[in-house]
């Protein structure tokens, strides 16, 4: 299983919290209701900040 950096884990935790509060939105502006989507957004943001995260599956 993939290992993520501490920074990436914090980012995912933050996005999950936002999703539960109903504040997390996807790129199209719609509310995110899926846990998987929230995790994907968190990992994507962590990747942009330079955290150690494995590449996306294509």
Secondary structure, 3 states (H helix, E strand, C coil): CCCCCHHHHHHHHHHHHHHHHCCCECCCCCECCCHHHHHHHHHHHHHHCCCCCCCCCC
